[in-house]
Amino acid sequence: AGAFAVAGSRMGSESSSRSKLNAATPSAHPHASSHLPLDEITASSWYIYKITASIRPGKDLLLMDFVNRYLLPDAFGMESVGCNSTHLGGDYKVNFTATGSSSTNNQIHWVNGPILNGASVAAEWVKKILMATVGTTESREGMGLVYDSDTVTSNAFMHNKVQFYVPDLDGFAKKLDTAGVAHLKRKSTVASSSSDSTPVELGHLSIPVEAKTYEIVGPLASVSDAETLGAYDEWSAYECPSCHKLADDFETLQERYFVTDNTTTWKDSDTGEVDGRPQPMLVSVHVAVSSSQTLDDMRVDFAHLQDYTRAKWVLSTSHDATCKVASLSWESMPGVVIKYVQNNHDDLPSKDLLTEYEEVWADEYEKTFYSESKDHALPSSANWHHFLDTHIGITGTQGDDGGYCDDVFSALSQGLRNDAVGYATRDESDEIHLYVGYKGTTAWEYNLATGCSTDSISFGDICGCVAENAVNVYNRRMDTDVDSCPKPCWATDDGTRDDDECDDDSSSVYAHAH
């Protein structure tokens, strides 16, 4: 029942959206091209460079400890993204590198934005998802974000997940079991190689973290505690077994892992010594989709990703027709796939709640981007919603070594307006970032690099000091003229804050992060 049949596929170069928008909309900038095809102006290679999720306000420090201890090596500690808004990250490895350094891309981010628009709604839904998944919103005293639960209920929300591969699962399993971290144990198989169909068993450790699941997958034979092997169950029919299976054979997974350099040195949370666990390698991102949505290639986000980023789309359906998966992949990112999973099995818990969750996202986006504000007359793309902080970030250096960046921005933003999709524009150096509120419970970020003219088309960098998360909005509201968002003293060690100004501030992160 879990096997898939491929219903069809479509290559990005022939997408329907492109037939409507087969040339770039002329840019207002003087060096802009005129009506060149998208294939000529857009980046030839695109890369997933970060996967981001929102968390409940004030859970950042607890999560920072949890990430390095149970999931991934810490990326950069915890940083202020303006005032008491923070983000933190974990480093994964992958066999491609986006523009810039792999040590500053290739990251999972979590955002704590207590004053951002929609923060309370996002937090309310994290609680609902936690109750459906682990049965509590509480953490164990002194154990970071380890939820006070011994069980995990597999449900529709757990299709919102990130999958990683490791060649040795043992250290991860022992850490989780020793601490009693709530997680699922499952198993699947892959072929030994492209020429040998002998199955190799893989273990799956599915770990709920706020509203998402993070899954470590590796050879089940690497688990040393034989007594725990019986706890690794086959994926049940209601869980859509085939969507969890890795796309590559075992030989390919192993080879890809070992030829890919680590991006950092993982330090043990307690000793500060080298941790010893292998750095996880990204293999897939899953997006949960309710029965109220479609998964065909005419869907707006799929069409845009094909048109502008050269994604390839394939739709698969299980033989019992209860589960459909739309997969997006890129030639520039071998071994990584984005899966939109629509699981309609009768026994799947929380299906109706997922539908309600999607409706809330749609309503919140409508209010954010298309309702008249009582407080200001800012353009639509100056606005923000905390749901946008749950996104997949994709980047590429646009055509002519970035020379066509403005043209791509013009074409993409016009395409979004044509399809009535709300988006926020922010910039960093000469990059334009479009955070796009597509239908569903995961946003996308297009990072257009490099060479963009940002003065007249963006609202500065992100800034968690104001609800709109934009430094230019902060400047208007506070009657200032700063290029970057103010940070509290605990987050500033580069001399940018006057010593007298910080004299009354405690040095404790806890005092200033929340």
Steps between C-alpha positions, in 0.01 A plus 500: 500500500792732558656470154484794262410524135637799311206682352695740287782748487570839356826677429528861608588639158148437366286615790162661453596810691788562265266490204331803653823667612764387252705816519624717778292801593718804429670635811497864601877495543717651227711189434196274472455257213198518275271202459762229529372148567505389862750227416750770406458730799435260789771305682601183319551327837286537811573369848305439819710688753283505813181353644334716763219462755337722758495406868300617799621825656765446765590142401822598322750420776334169576509409133863606455605240754267238350627541143869446575427222747262288292480616136777697334820685583429855618541750216550838664360488852210739536489839329274799528320588178396826660416582862362188674432308180754222453598215277721196544621230269639156436752406231437220254722384215399457138687424180447843348567850625300813434656836427740572787637266762345166590560590864259794474243330277391136542314573821176433684374819665240556771352846559371646825309817405280606791388834353470402135159511336329167555728386783210413729316305229814308407566416867141384551538255212834371625318409820220327310749300294698402809182382673412289195853360476649462849195575716655794687647846456718472809871420517682303768671714762868551426492309170466778247217445256457130579124467514345343809367203305585136443294453187463642150180469297572478130265746331446726198725775639800266508508519120646847559854374551866515400691178431874448545725202426787380717721191451484414871173530692624363831608820676175679415285212624692474827475874571125502441433183698721595794329837542151366430445739209161435342548362150380236256711203392421371152681303231504475122720345233702617202674296231865416563609670178379591153590148385410303813142502628584327827323710766692688769302593810508862613389627839302823532511715816215753467532779754221758544631853563225761542288486182741293287665158506871445444598149397839329516526199267784249491589130467308298756801268524697787657280495813704312762228435757334186365224524759372823344480370143151362557378855567561598136161432342417492133318812386129425536260523207343817641843671515554486120803265517650577161523875556750442781731278296822661383532550127852362455650156543730422793822513302413844364405631844825378650718630219329837498535530874870421515604721207321797658709701745367588842422868542593524866638307798224368724579564867342298781250711699638386835875451449581742219697223333437368151156340507576195289166471320504547120370834377153441345466538123182654358298268275144636496249752629136392532197729495165374631208564263133452584237350272369850425807577289615380159844367412500540123771692318265792431497581871645850540801424720600198290465699177710786639772269627517337159494828311745699709727239659497215243341252740376165370160375613384139536170379647475153653197321642487198728329194355217529752461866394508625859827690464636735234846654494608786275880503489713796397867454412777692331794386286721731705404317823543125450378298795259762637126500435206708626192282554146634532313216672122469483400212727128427489500170686190459715703408807742793490449718812461880476405518129219745572722706727757529220228634272409757764868593536526567126188717514653706781815555293290617205292734718808646669673562166186668370499739796875559477532575131158612380317670786520873552706581807370736768856574611692582184486534123799280419510306173383139522852357470615698806277286719581176679339205672676260736377212282753620241771396744408140419653479157738329261774732377631456145770713341698548182726754333284643225600517135800698376671435836223687679460769235141394434400495865271802463334343199434176684356693792274690261379182329453302822321776689272561201426128482408498869270799455339339193415195708392707804769354726613720789871547558743704708825644361811544711862551404845416627797665327421464127260210540122523482300256712135436412309316773196358327172398663392217272197289588575248774704486819848563364617823336786537252784750498658594167846645568603680181878531498684716416518848345148612586413868532329505836438867582158543342353150503563363848451594864844435635616196691279310743442675833320331788457830685182574305205282412575532127853357541669765284772749589359768270164475675687531829665818371169653399335412827788603726613797288850357467731419211682175577611229260460213744256420777591595860608211721502466879829506687509124555507450125767760423868428551639695207524844663191642334330576830632772730631357829305753708183401318549140609615567857160417647457190286566161652743284306255211512345397170188396692446858615493644151381236261145504628 
